[in-house]
Amino acid sequence: MTKSRGAEFWRQQVDAQRASGLSVAGYCRMHGVGAWSFHSWRRRLEAKAPEAVRLIAVTIQDEVPAMESATTSAGIEVRLASGVVLSLARHFDGASLHRAVEALR
Protein backbone atom coordinates (compact mmCIF):
# COMPACT_ATOMS: atom_id res chain seq x y z
CA MET A 1 0.00 0.00 0.00
CA THR A 2 1.27 3.50 -0.86
CA LYS A 3 1.69 6.06 1.86
CA SER A 4 -0.65 9.02 1.29
CA ARG A 5 1.01 12.43 1.45
CA GLY A 6 -1.05 15.51 2.17
CA ALA A 7 -1.00 19.16 1.22
CA GLU A 8 1.43 20.17 3.96
CA PHE A 9 4.03 17.64 2.78
CA TRP A 10 3.75 18.88 -0.80
CA ARG A 11 3.78 22.56 0.24
CA GLN A 12 7.09 21.88 2.00
CA GLN A 13 8.45 20.06 -1.06
CA VAL A 14 7.43 22.88 -3.43
CA ASP A 15 9.01 25.51 -1.17
CA ALA A 16 12.17 23.44 -0.72
CA GLN A 17 12.52 22.88 -4.48
CA ARG A 18 12.22 26.62 -5.17
CA ALA A 19 14.80 27.41 -2.51
CA SER A 20 17.16 24.68 -3.71
CA GLY A 21 17.79 26.14 -7.15
CA LEU A 22 17.39 22.66 -8.63
CA SER A 23 15.08 21.83 -11.51
CA VAL A 24 11.90 20.00 -10.55
CA ALA A 25 13.21 16.80 -12.12
CA GLY A 26 16.54 17.08 -10.28
CA TYR A 27 14.88 17.88 -6.96
CA CYS A 28 12.43 14.99 -7.30
CA ARG A 29 15.21 12.54 -8.15
CA MET A 30 17.31 13.70 -5.23
CA HIS A 31 14.43 13.51 -2.72
CA GLY A 32 12.67 10.41 -3.99
CA VAL A 33 9.38 12.04 -4.92
CA GLY A 34 7.52 11.56 -8.17
CA ALA A 35 7.79 14.43 -10.63
CA TRP A 36 4.23 13.88 -11.86
CA SER A 37 2.89 14.09 -8.30
CA PHE A 38 5.08 17.11 -7.61
CA HIS A 39 3.70 18.99 -10.64
CA SER A 40 0.14 17.98 -9.83
CA TRP A 41 0.38 19.14 -6.21
CA ARG A 42 2.17 22.37 -7.15
CA ARG A 43 -0.66 23.26 -9.55
CA ARG A 44 -3.24 22.39 -6.91
CA LEU A 45 -1.51 24.46 -4.21
CA GLU A 46 -0.99 27.45 -6.51
CA ALA A 47 -4.65 27.32 -7.56
CA LYS A 48 -5.63 27.72 -3.91
CA ALA A 49 -3.30 30.70 -3.45
CA PRO A 50 -2.77 32.32 -6.86
CA GLU A 51 -1.52 35.56 -5.35
CA ALA A 52 0.82 34.10 -2.78
CA VAL A 53 3.26 36.79 -1.71
CA ARG A 54 6.94 35.88 -1.80
CA LEU A 55 9.37 38.52 -0.68
CA ILE A 56 12.43 39.13 -2.85
CA ALA A 57 14.04 42.19 -1.26
CA VAL A 58 13.39 45.03 1.13
CA THR A 59 15.31 48.28 0.79
CA ILE A 60 15.22 50.95 3.47
CA GLN A 61 16.58 54.37 2.56
CA ASP A 62 17.62 56.63 5.42
CA GLU A 63 18.35 59.62 3.24
CA VAL A 64 17.14 60.96 -0.08
CA PRO A 65 20.12 61.28 -2.46
CA ALA A 66 20.98 64.93 -3.29
CA MET A 67 20.13 64.53 -6.99
CA GLU A 68 16.58 63.38 -6.22
CA SER A 69 13.78 65.89 -5.90
CA ALA A 70 12.53 66.88 -2.47
CA THR A 71 9.17 65.35 -3.37
CA THR A 72 10.66 61.88 -3.74
CA SER A 73 9.23 59.60 -1.12
CA ALA A 74 12.26 57.66 0.04
CA GLY A 75 11.48 55.04 2.63
CA ILE A 76 10.84 51.34 2.31
CA GLU A 77 10.69 49.45 -0.96
CA VAL A 78 9.42 45.87 -0.99
CA ARG A 79 10.00 43.75 -4.11
CA LEU A 80 7.89 40.64 -4.57
CA ALA A 81 8.58 37.57 -6.70
CA SER A 82 5.54 38.44 -8.81
CA GLY A 83 7.29 41.61 -9.97
CA VAL A 84 5.17 43.91 -7.82
CA VAL A 85 7.11 46.69 -6.12
CA LEU A 86 5.59 48.30 -3.03
CA SER A 87 7.09 51.70 -2.18
CA LEU A 88 6.20 53.30 1.12
CA ALA A 89 7.00 56.89 2.03
CA ARG A 90 9.65 57.52 4.63
CA HIS A 91 7.10 58.27 7.37
CA PHE A 92 4.29 55.90 6.44
CA ASP A 93 1.79 54.92 9.10
CA GLY A 94 0.52 51.49 10.11
CA ALA A 95 -2.84 52.04 8.39
CA SER A 96 -1.07 52.73 5.09
CA LEU A 97 0.94 49.53 5.41
CA HIS A 98 -2.21 47.56 6.20
CA ARG A 99 -3.98 48.97 3.11
CA ALA A 100 -0.96 48.19 0.93
CA VAL A 101 -0.75 44.59 2.15
CA GLU A 102 -4.50 44.09 1.64
CA ALA A 103 -4.18 45.46 -1.90
CA LEU A 104 -1.49 42.87 -2.65
CA ARG A 105 -3.79 40.03 -1.60
Buried (B, 14 or more C-beta within 10 A) or exposed (E): EEEEEEEEEBBEBBEEBBEEEBEBEEBBEEEEBEBEEBEEBBEEBEEEEEEEBEEEEEEEBEEBEEEEEEEBBBBBBBBBEEEEEBBBEBEBEEEEBEEBEEEEE
